[in-house]
């Protein structure tokens, strides 16, 4: 199953996009800031990453 990483500081967006992608059969990794995404993606590389480019960290 393909994995998609979502990075956004808005938890509502993460939740709604995650639900939509999971309902289509994707595995979803979510991160609320760039630092946690950087750390998490070192251990588990997704097939695709969707990023919010305007985040505080």
MARZA-881045 format. One record per atom (N, C-alpha, C, CB): atom name; residue number from 1; x, y, z. Coordinates in Angstrom, 3 decimals. Glycine has a CB too. Layout:
<fipas>
<fipa><atomo>CA</atomo><num>NUM</num><u>X</u><v>Y</v><w>Z</w></fipa>
...
</fipas>
This chain:
<fipas>
<fipa><atomo>N</atomo><num>1</num><u>0.839</u><v>-1.170</v><w>0.000</w></fipa>
<fipa><atomo>CA</atomo><num>1</num><u>0.000</u><v>0.000</v><w>0.000</w></fipa>
<fipa><atomo>C</atomo><num>1</num><u>0.892</u><v>1.243</v><w>0.000</w></fipa>
<fipa><atomo>CB</atomo><num>1</num><u>-0.958</u><v>-0.008</v><w>1.215</w></fipa>
<fipa><atomo>N</atomo><num>2</num><u>0.672</u><v>2.180</v><w>-0.919</w></fipa>
<fipa><atomo>CA</atomo><num>2</num><u>1.477</u><v>3.397</v><w>-0.973</w></fipa>
<fipa><atomo>C</atomo><num>2</num><u>1.291</u><v>4.257</v><w>0.280</w></fipa>
<fipa><atomo>CB</atomo><num>2</num><u>1.119</u><v>4.205</v><w>-2.217</w></fipa>
<fipa><atomo>N</atomo><num>3</num><u>2.356</u><v>4.938</v><w>0.657</w></fipa>
<fipa><atomo>CA</atomo><num>3</num><u>2.339</u><v>5.791</v><w>1.841</w></fipa>
<fipa><atomo>C</atomo><num>3</num><u>2.493</u><v>7.249</v><w>1.434</w></fipa>
<fipa><atomo>CB</atomo><num>3</num><u>3.453</u><v>5.384</v><w>2.825</w></fipa>
<fipa><atomo>N</atomo><num>4</num><u>1.667</u><v>8.106</v><w>2.041</w></fipa>
<fipa><atomo>CA</atomo><num>4</num><u>1.727</u><v>9.543</v><w>1.795</w></fipa>
<fipa><atomo>C</atomo><num>4</num><u>2.002</u><v>10.243</v><w>3.117</w></fipa>
<fipa><atomo>CB</atomo><num>4</num><u>0.404</u><v>10.066</v><w>1.146</w></fipa>
<fipa><atomo>N</atomo><num>5</num><u>2.962</u><v>11.147</v><w>3.123</w></fipa>
<fipa><atomo>CA</atomo><num>5</num><u>3.249</u><v>11.969</v><w>4.300</w></fipa>
<fipa><atomo>C</atomo><num>5</num><u>2.571</u><v>13.320</v><w>4.121</w></fipa>
<fipa><atomo>CB</atomo><num>5</num><u>4.792</u><v>12.140</v><w>4.516</w></fipa>
<fipa><atomo>N</atomo><num>6</num><u>1.850</u><v>13.756</v><w>5.153</w></fipa>
<fipa><atomo>CA</atomo><num>6</num><u>1.210</u><v>15.068</v><w>5.163</w></fipa>
<fipa><atomo>C</atomo><num>6</num><u>1.885</u><v>15.928</v><w>6.220</w></fipa>
<fipa><atomo>CB</atomo><num>6</num><u>-0.322</u><v>14.950</v><w>5.435</w></fipa>
<fipa><atomo>N</atomo><num>7</num><u>2.278</u><v>17.135</v><w>5.839</w></fipa>
<fipa><atomo>CA</atomo><num>7</num><u>2.916</u><v>18.054</v><w>6.787</w></fipa>
<fipa><atomo>C</atomo><num>7</num><u>2.152</u><v>19.370</v><w>6.745</w></fipa>
<fipa><atomo>CB</atomo><num>7</num><u>4.441</u><v>18.270</v><w>6.448</w></fipa>
<fipa><atomo>N</atomo><num>8</num><u>1.496</u><v>19.698</v><w>7.863</w></fipa>
<fipa><atomo>CA</atomo><num>8</num><u>0.727</u><v>20.938</v><w>7.957</w></fipa>
<fipa><atomo>C</atomo><num>8</num><u>0.558</u><v>21.301</v><w>9.420</w></fipa>
<fipa><atomo>CB</atomo><num>8</num><u>-0.657</u><v>20.800</v><w>7.261</w></fipa>
<fipa><atomo>N</atomo><num>9</num><u>0.620</u><v>22.581</v><w>9.735</w></fipa>
<fipa><atomo>CA</atomo><num>9</num><u>0.447</u><v>22.998</v><w>11.122</w></fipa>
<fipa><atomo>C</atomo><num>9</num><u>-1.026</u><v>23.111</v><w>11.524</w></fipa>
<fipa><atomo>CB</atomo><num>9</num><u>1.138</u><v>24.325</v><w>11.346</w></fipa>
<fipa><atomo>N</atomo><num>10</num><u>-1.936</u><v>22.981</v><w>10.574</w></fipa>
<fipa><atomo>CA</atomo><num>10</num><u>-3.372</u><v>23.017</v><w>10.857</w></fipa>
<fipa><atomo>C</atomo><num>10</num><u>-3.880</u><v>21.582</v><w>11.038</w></fipa>
<fipa><atomo>CB</atomo><num>10</num><u>-4.154</u><v>23.746</v><w>9.707</w></fipa>
<fipa><atomo>N</atomo><num>11</num><u>-4.195</u><v>21.220</v><w>12.263</w></fipa>
<fipa><atomo>CA</atomo><num>11</num><u>-4.615</u><v>19.847</v><w>12.567</w></fipa>
<fipa><atomo>C</atomo><num>11</num><u>-5.930</u><v>19.470</v><w>11.878</w></fipa>
<fipa><atomo>CB</atomo><num>11</num><u>-4.762</u><v>19.674</v><w>14.071</w></fipa>
<fipa><atomo>N</atomo><num>12</num><u>-6.805</u><v>20.440</v><w>11.624</w></fipa>
<fipa><atomo>CA</atomo><num>12</num><u>-8.062</u><v>20.148</v><w>10.928</w></fipa>
<fipa><atomo>C</atomo><num>12</num><u>-7.804</u><v>19.726</v><w>9.487</w></fipa>
<fipa><atomo>CB</atomo><num>12</num><u>-8.989</u><v>21.369</v><w>10.959</w></fipa>
<fipa><atomo>N</atomo><num>13</num><u>-6.877</u><v>20.386</v><w>8.839</w></fipa>
<fipa><atomo>CA</atomo><num>13</num><u>-6.518</u><v>20.007</v><w>7.471</w></fipa>
<fipa><atomo>C</atomo><num>13</num><u>-5.893</u><v>18.619</v><w>7.469</w></fipa>
<fipa><atomo>CB</atomo><num>13</num><u>-5.546</u><v>21.040</v><w>6.847</w></fipa>
<fipa><atomo>N</atomo><num>14</num><u>-4.986</u><v>18.358</v><w>8.400</w></fipa>
<fipa><atomo>CA</atomo><num>14</num><u>-4.373</u><v>17.028</v><w>8.485</w></fipa>
<fipa><atomo>C</atomo><num>14</num><u>-5.438</u><v>15.953</v><w>8.648</w></fipa>
<fipa><atomo>CB</atomo><num>14</num><u>-3.374</u><v>16.966</v><w>9.654</w></fipa>
<fipa><atomo>N</atomo><num>15</num><u>-6.394</u><v>16.192</v><w>9.527</w></fipa>
<fipa><atomo>CA</atomo><num>15</num><u>-7.433</u><v>15.195</v><w>9.788</w></fipa>
<fipa><atomo>C</atomo><num>15</num><u>-8.302</u><v>14.955</v><w>8.559</w></fipa>
<fipa><atomo>CB</atomo><num>15</num><u>-8.305</u><v>15.635</v><w>10.961</w></fipa>
<fipa><atomo>N</atomo><num>16</num><u>-8.763</u><v>16.016</v><w>7.911</w></fipa>
<fipa><atomo>CA</atomo><num>16</num><u>-9.663</u><v>15.838</v><w>6.771</w></fipa>
<fipa><atomo>C</atomo><num>16</num><u>-8.960</u><v>15.217</v><w>5.569</w></fipa>
<fipa><atomo>CB</atomo><num>16</num><u>-10.267</u><v>17.171</v><w>6.374</w></fipa>
<fipa><atomo>N</atomo><num>17</num><u>-7.743</u><v>15.644</v><w>5.292</w></fipa>
<fipa><atomo>CA</atomo><num>17</num><u>-7.011</u><v>15.064</v><w>4.158</w></fipa>
<fipa><atomo>C</atomo><num>17</num><u>-6.638</u><v>13.613</v><w>4.460</w></fipa>
<fipa><atomo>CB</atomo><num>17</num><u>-5.736</u><v>15.893</v><w>3.843</w></fipa>
<fipa><atomo>N</atomo><num>18</num><u>-6.271</u><v>13.323</v><w>5.695</w></fipa>
<fipa><atomo>CA</atomo><num>18</num><u>-5.946</u><v>11.943</v><w>6.087</w></fipa>
<fipa><atomo>C</atomo><num>18</num><u>-7.131</u><v>11.020</v><w>5.876</w></fipa>
<fipa><atomo>CB</atomo><num>18</num><u>-5.501</u><v>11.888</v><w>7.553</w></fipa>
<fipa><atomo>N</atomo><num>19</num><u>-8.304</u><v>11.458</v><w>6.313</w></fipa>
<fipa><atomo>CA</atomo><num>19</num><u>-9.513</u><v>10.644</v><w>6.156</w></fipa>
<fipa><atomo>C</atomo><num>19</num><u>-9.775</u><v>10.367</v><w>4.682</w></fipa>
<fipa><atomo>CB</atomo><num>19</num><u>-10.733</u><v>11.346</v><w>6.793</w></fipa>
<fipa><atomo>N</atomo><num>20</num><u>-9.664</u><v>11.401</v><w>3.853</w></fipa>
<fipa><atomo>CA</atomo><num>20</num><u>-9.911</u><v>11.231</v><w>2.420</w></fipa>
<fipa><atomo>C</atomo><num>20</num><u>-8.918</u><v>10.258</v><w>1.789</w></fipa>
<fipa><atomo>CB</atomo><num>20</num><u>-9.838</u><v>12.580</v><w>1.709</w></fipa>
<fipa><atomo>N</atomo><num>21</num><u>-7.642</u><v>10.399</v><w>2.123</w></fipa>
<fipa><atomo>CA</atomo><num>21</num><u>-6.625</u><v>9.521</v><w>1.535</w></fipa>
<fipa><atomo>C</atomo><num>21</num><u>-6.742</u><v>8.088</v><w>2.052</w></fipa>
<fipa><atomo>CB</atomo><num>21</num><u>-5.230</u><v>10.063</v><w>1.831</w></fipa>
<fipa><atomo>N</atomo><num>22</num><u>-6.993</u><v>7.928</v><w>3.343</w></fipa>
<fipa><atomo>CA</atomo><num>22</num><u>-7.138</u><v>6.583</v><w>3.906</w></fipa>
<fipa><atomo>C</atomo><num>22</num><u>-8.348</u><v>5.868</v><w>3.319</w></fipa>
<fipa><atomo>CB</atomo><num>22</num><u>-7.260</u><v>6.651</v><w>5.432</w></fipa>
<fipa><atomo>N</atomo><num>23</num><u>-9.410</u><v>6.607</v><w>3.030</w></fipa>
<fipa><atomo>CA</atomo><num>23</num><u>-10.596</u><v>5.982</v><w>2.431</w></fipa>
<fipa><atomo>C</atomo><num>23</num><u>-10.321</u><v>5.496</v><w>1.009</w></fipa>
<fipa><atomo>CB</atomo><num>23</num><u>-11.767</u><v>6.968</v><w>2.423</w></fipa>
<fipa><atomo>N</atomo><num>24</num><u>-9.275</u><v>6.031</v><w>0.391</w></fipa>
<fipa><atomo>CA</atomo><num>24</num><u>-8.867</u><v>5.584</v><w>-0.944</w></fipa>
<fipa><atomo>C</atomo><num>24</num><u>-7.804</u><v>4.492</v><w>-0.888</w></fipa>
<fipa><atomo>CB</atomo><num>24</num><u>-8.346</u><v>6.761</v><w>-1.750</w></fipa>
<fipa><atomo>N</atomo><num>25</num><u>-7.436</u><v>4.079</v><w>0.327</w></fipa>
<fipa><atomo>CA</atomo><num>25</num><u>-6.516</u><v>2.962</v><w>0.476</w></fipa>
<fipa><atomo>C</atomo><num>25</num><u>-5.064</u><v>3.323</v><w>0.726</w></fipa>
<fipa><atomo>CB</atomo><num>25</num><u>-6.585</u><v>2.141</v><w>-0.713</w></fipa>
<fipa><atomo>N</atomo><num>26</num><u>-4.776</u><v>4.593</v><w>0.947</w></fipa>
<fipa><atomo>CA</atomo><num>26</num><u>-3.400</u><v>5.001</v><w>1.218</w></fipa>
<fipa><atomo>C</atomo><num>26</num><u>-3.086</u><v>4.914</v><w>2.705</w></fipa>
<fipa><atomo>CB</atomo><num>26</num><u>-3.157</u><v>6.424</v><w>0.713</w></fipa>
<fipa><atomo>N</atomo><num>27</num><u>-1.841</u><v>4.638</v><w>3.014</w></fipa>
<fipa><atomo>CA</atomo><num>27</num><u>-1.343</u><v>4.743</v><w>4.385</w></fipa>
<fipa><atomo>C</atomo><num>27</num><u>-0.850</u><v>6.176</v><w>4.538</w></fipa>
<fipa><atomo>CB</atomo><num>27</num><u>-0.190</u><v>3.679</v><w>4.695</w></fipa>
<fipa><atomo>N</atomo><num>28</num><u>-1.200</u><v>6.836</v><w>5.638</w></fipa>
<fipa><atomo>CA</atomo><num>28</num><u>-0.893</u><v>8.254</v><w>5.803</w></fipa>
<fipa><atomo>C</atomo><num>28</num><u>-0.066</u><v>8.477</v><w>7.064</w></fipa>
<fipa><atomo>CB</atomo><num>28</num><u>-2.186</u><v>9.086</v><w>5.858</w></fipa>
<fipa><atomo>N</atomo><num>29</num><u>1.010</u><v>9.244</v><w>6.918</w></fipa>
<fipa><atomo>CA</atomo><num>29</num><u>1.821</u><v>9.705</v><w>8.046</w></fipa>
<fipa><atomo>C</atomo><num>29</num><u>1.559</u><v>11.201</v><w>8.169</w></fipa>
<fipa><atomo>CB</atomo><num>29</num><u>3.374</u><v>9.389</v><w>7.844</w></fipa>
<fipa><atomo>N</atomo><num>30</num><u>1.280</u><v>11.691</v><w>9.379</w></fipa>
<fipa><atomo>CA</atomo><num>30</num><u>1.027</u><v>13.120</v><w>9.550</w></fipa>
<fipa><atomo>C</atomo><num>30</num><u>2.059</u><v>13.744</v><w>10.479</w></fipa>
<fipa><atomo>CB</atomo><num>30</num><u>-0.386</u><v>13.354</v><w>10.095</w></fipa>
<fipa><atomo>N</atomo><num>31</num><u>2.386</u><v>14.995</v><w>10.161</w></fipa>
<fipa><atomo>CA</atomo><num>31</num><u>3.344</u><v>15.772</v><w>10.950</w></fipa>
<fipa><atomo>C</atomo><num>31</num><u>2.831</u><v>17.202</v><w>11.050</w></fipa>
<fipa><atomo>CB</atomo><num>31</num><u>4.779</u><v>15.731</v><w>10.313</w></fipa>
<fipa><atomo>N</atomo><num>32</num><u>2.992</u><v>17.812</v><w>12.226</w></fipa>
<fipa><atomo>CA</atomo><num>32</num><u>2.463</u><v>19.160</v><w>12.440</w></fipa>
<fipa><atomo>C</atomo><num>32</num><u>3.500</u><v>20.268</v><w>12.284</w></fipa>
<fipa><atomo>CB</atomo><num>32</num><u>1.864</u><v>19.245</v><w>13.803</w></fipa>
<fipa><atomo>N</atomo><num>33</num><u>4.750</u><v>19.899</v><w>12.050</w></fipa>
<fipa><atomo>CA</atomo><num>33</num><u>5.770</u><v>20.921</v><w>11.781</w></fipa>
<fipa><atomo>C</atomo><num>33</num><u>6.933</u><v>20.291</v><w>11.022</w></fipa>
<fipa><atomo>CB</atomo><num>33</num><u>6.272</u><v>21.573</v><w>13.105</w></fipa>
<fipa><atomo>N</atomo><num>34</num><u>7.750</u><v>21.157</v><w>10.452</w></fipa>
<fipa><atomo>CA</atomo><num>34</num><u>8.869</u><v>20.687</v><w>9.638</w></fipa>
<fipa><atomo>C</atomo><num>34</num><u>9.885</u><v>19.874</v><w>10.405</w></fipa>
<fipa><atomo>CB</atomo><num>34</num><u>9.549</u><v>21.840</v><w>9.012</w></fipa>
<fipa><atomo>N</atomo><num>35</num><u>10.129</u><v>20.249</v><w>11.663</w></fipa>
<fipa><atomo>CA</atomo><num>35</num><u>11.128</u><v>19.533</v><w>12.464</w></fipa>
<fipa><atomo>C</atomo><num>35</num><u>10.700</u><v>18.097</v><w>12.733</w></fipa>
<fipa><atomo>CB</atomo><num>35</num><u>11.370</u><v>20.259</v><w>13.788</w></fipa>
<fipa><atomo>N</atomo><num>36</num><u>9.437</u><v>17.897</v><w>13.106</w></fipa>
<fipa><atomo>CA</atomo><num>36</num><u>8.976</u><v>16.526</v><w>13.362</w></fipa>
<fipa><atomo>C</atomo><num>36</num><u>8.905</u><v>15.729</v><w>12.064</w></fipa>
<fipa><atomo>CB</atomo><num>36</num><u>7.596</u><v>16.537</v><w>14.050</w></fipa>
<fipa><atomo>N</atomo><num>37</num><u>8.557</u><v>16.395</v><w>10.964</w></fipa>
<fipa><atomo>CA</atomo><num>37</num><u>8.538</u><v>15.710</v><w>9.670</w></fipa>
<fipa><atomo>C</atomo><num>37</num><u>9.942</u><v>15.268</v><w>9.282</w></fipa>
<fipa><atomo>CB</atomo><num>37</num><u>7.946</u><v>16.623</v><w>8.580</w></fipa>
<fipa><atomo>N</atomo><num>38</num><u>10.903</u><v>16.148</v><w>9.450</w></fipa>
<fipa><atomo>CA</atomo><num>38</num><u>12.288</u><v>15.809</v><w>9.116</w></fipa>
<fipa><atomo>C</atomo><num>38</num><u>12.745</u><v>14.590</v><w>9.911</w></fipa>
<fipa><atomo>CB</atomo><num>38</num><u>13.223</u><v>17.005</v><w>9.390</w></fipa>
<fipa><atomo>N</atomo><num>39</num><u>12.461</u><v>14.585</v><w>11.207</w></fipa>
<fipa><atomo>CA</atomo><num>39</num><u>12.849</u><v>13.445</v><w>12.051</w></fipa>
<fipa><atomo>C</atomo><num>39</num><u>12.112</u><v>12.175</v><w>11.648</w></fipa>
<fipa><atomo>CB</atomo><num>39</num><u>12.575</u><v>13.755</v><w>13.524</w></fipa>
<fipa><atomo>N</atomo><num>40</num><u>10.802</u><v>12.273</v><w>11.459</w></fipa>
<fipa><atomo>CA</atomo><num>40</num><u>9.999</u><v>11.100</v><w>11.129</w></fipa>
<fipa><atomo>C</atomo><num>40</num><u>10.314</u><v>10.520</v><w>9.768</w></fipa>
<fipa><atomo>CB</atomo><num>40</num><u>8.554</u><v>11.444</v><w>11.190</w></fipa>
<fipa><atomo>N</atomo><num>41</num><u>10.581</u><v>11.381</v><w>8.803</w></fipa>
<fipa><atomo>CA</atomo><num>41</num><u>10.838</u><v>10.910</v><w>7.446</w></fipa>
<fipa><atomo>C</atomo><num>41</num><u>12.223</u><v>10.295</v><w>7.292</w></fipa>
<fipa><atomo>CB</atomo><num>41</num><u>10.679</u><v>12.048</v><w>6.469</w></fipa>
<fipa><atomo>N</atomo><num>42</num><u>13.096</u><v>10.514</v><w>8.259</w></fipa>
<fipa><atomo>CA</atomo><num>42</num><u>14.406</u><v>9.857</v><w>8.247</w></fipa>
<fipa><atomo>C</atomo><num>42</num><u>14.241</u><v>8.352</v><w>8.449</w></fipa>
<fipa><atomo>CB</atomo><num>42</num><u>15.327</u><v>10.451</v><w>9.342</w></fipa>
<fipa><atomo>N</atomo><num>43</num><u>13.218</u><v>7.977</v><w>9.224</w></fipa>
<fipa><atomo>CA</atomo><num>43</num><u>13.001</u><v>6.569</v><w>9.571</w></fipa>
<fipa><atomo>C</atomo><num>43</num><u>12.048</u><v>5.852</v><w>8.634</w></fipa>
<fipa><atomo>CB</atomo><num>43</num><u>12.478</u><v>6.470</v><w>10.966</w></fipa>
<fipa><atomo>N</atomo><num>44</num><u>11.152</u><v>6.576</v><w>8.015</w></fipa>
<fipa><atomo>CA</atomo><num>44</num><u>10.139</u><v>5.957</v><w>7.170</w></fipa>
<fipa><atomo>C</atomo><num>44</num><u>9.896</u><v>6.851</v><w>5.957</w></fipa>
<fipa><atomo>CB</atomo><num>44</num><u>8.817</u><v>5.719</v><w>7.960</w></fipa>
<fipa><atomo>N</atomo><num>45</num><u>10.460</u><v>6.485</v><w>4.829</w></fipa>
<fipa><atomo>CA</atomo><num>45</num><u>10.370</u><v>7.300</v><w>3.619</w></fipa>
<fipa><atomo>C</atomo><num>45</num><u>9.055</u><v>6.996</v><w>2.896</w></fipa>
<fipa><atomo>CB</atomo><num>45</num><u>11.588</u><v>7.039</v><w>2.681</w></fipa>
<fipa><atomo>N</atomo><num>46</num><u>8.210</u><v>8.028</v><w>2.691</w></fipa>
<fipa><atomo>CA</atomo><num>46</num><u>6.930</u><v>7.811</v><w>2.011</w></fipa>
<fipa><atomo>C</atomo><num>46</num><u>7.110</u><v>7.767</v><w>0.495</w></fipa>
<fipa><atomo>CB</atomo><num>46</num><u>5.933</u><v>8.913</v><w>2.388</w></fipa>
<fipa><atomo>N</atomo><num>47</num><u>6.056</u><v>7.355</v><w>-0.180</w></fipa>
<fipa><atomo>CA</atomo><num>47</num><u>6.045</u><v>7.383</v><w>-1.640</w></fipa>
<fipa><atomo>C</atomo><num>47</num><u>5.785</u><v>8.798</v><w>-2.163</w></fipa>
<fipa><atomo>CB</atomo><num>47</num><u>4.985</u><v>6.416</v><w>-2.181</w></fipa>
<fipa><atomo>N</atomo><num>48</num><u>5.091</u><v>9.593</v><w>-1.354</w></fipa>
<fipa><atomo>CA</atomo><num>48</num><u>4.741</u><v>10.963</v><w>-1.729</w></fipa>
<fipa><atomo>C</atomo><num>48</num><u>4.646</u><v>11.805</v><w>-0.464</w></fipa>
<fipa><atomo>CB</atomo><num>48</num><u>3.402</u><v>11.006</v><w>-2.530</w></fipa>
<fipa><atomo>N</atomo><num>49</num><u>5.049</u><v>13.073</v><w>-0.544</w></fipa>
<fipa><atomo>CA</atomo><num>49</num><u>4.894</u><v>13.999</v><w>0.578</w></fipa>
<fipa><atomo>C</atomo><num>49</num><u>4.109</u><v>15.218</v><w>0.099</w></fipa>
<fipa><atomo>CB</atomo><num>49</num><u>6.285</u><v>14.422</v><w>1.161</w></fipa>
<fipa><atomo>N</atomo><num>50</num><u>3.117</u><v>15.602</v><w>0.892</w></fipa>
<fipa><atomo>CA</atomo><num>50</num><u>2.327</u><v>16.801</v><w>0.626</w></fipa>
<fipa><atomo>C</atomo><num>50</num><u>2.637</u><v>17.778</v><w>1.751</w></fipa>
<fipa><atomo>CB</atomo><num>50</num><u>0.773</u><v>16.485</v><w>0.532</w></fipa>
<fipa><atomo>N</atomo><num>51</num><u>3.177</u><v>18.941</v><w>1.384</w></fipa>
<fipa><atomo>CA</atomo><num>51</num><u>3.701</u><v>19.875</v><w>2.381</w></fipa>
<fipa><atomo>C</atomo><num>51</num><u>2.997</u><v>21.223</v><w>2.339</w></fipa>
<fipa><atomo>CB</atomo><num>51</num><u>5.183</u><v>20.073</v><w>2.175</w></fipa>
<fipa><atomo>N</atomo><num>52</num><u>2.774</u><v>21.780</v><w>3.514</w></fipa>
<fipa><atomo>CA</atomo><num>52</num><u>2.370</u><v>23.175</v><w>3.654</w></fipa>
<fipa><atomo>C</atomo><num>52</num><u>3.673</u><v>23.974</v><w>3.672</w></fipa>
<fipa><atomo>CB</atomo><num>52</num><u>1.487</u><v>23.425</v><w>4.970</w></fipa>
<fipa><atomo>N</atomo><num>53</num><u>3.831</u><v>24.914</v><w>2.767</w></fipa>
<fipa><atomo>CA</atomo><num>53</num><u>5.111</u><v>25.623</v><w>2.691</w></fipa>
<fipa><atomo>C</atomo><num>53</num><u>5.199</u><v>26.810</v><w>3.643</w></fipa>
<fipa><atomo>CB</atomo><num>53</num><u>5.345</u><v>26.098</v><w>1.285</w></fipa>
<fipa><atomo>N</atomo><num>54</num><u>4.087</u><v>27.204</v><w>4.256</w></fipa>
<fipa><atomo>CA</atomo><num>54</num><u>4.096</u><v>28.321</v><w>5.212</w></fipa>
<fipa><atomo>C</atomo><num>54</num><u>3.766</u><v>27.792</v><w>6.595</w></fipa>
<fipa><atomo>CB</atomo><num>54</num><u>3.084</u><v>29.433</v><w>4.796</w></fipa>
<fipa><atomo>N</atomo><num>55</num><u>4.811</u><v>27.426</v><w>7.322</w></fipa>
<fipa><atomo>CA</atomo><num>55</num><u>4.644</u><v>26.922</v><w>8.683</w></fipa>
<fipa><atomo>C</atomo><num>55</num><u>5.651</u><v>27.616</v><w>9.582</w></fipa>
<fipa><atomo>CB</atomo><num>55</num><u>4.817</u><v>25.375</v><w>8.741</w></fipa>
<fipa><atomo>N</atomo><num>56</num><u>5.323</u><v>27.737</v><w>10.869</w></fipa>
<fipa><atomo>CA</atomo><num>56</num><u>6.240</u><v>28.427</v><w>11.766</w></fipa>
<fipa><atomo>C</atomo><num>56</num><u>7.568</u><v>27.709</v><w>11.987</w></fipa>
<fipa><atomo>CB</atomo><num>56</num><u>5.579</u><v>28.631</v><w>13.073</w></fipa>
<fipa><atomo>N</atomo><num>57</num><u>7.608</u><v>26.383</v><w>11.935</w></fipa>
<fipa><atomo>CA</atomo><num>57</num><u>8.850</u><v>25.641</v><w>12.161</w></fipa>
<fipa><atomo>C</atomo><num>57</num><u>9.129</u><v>24.748</v><w>10.982</w></fipa>
<fipa><atomo>CB</atomo><num>57</num><u>8.778</u><v>24.812</v><w>13.451</w></fipa>
</fipas>
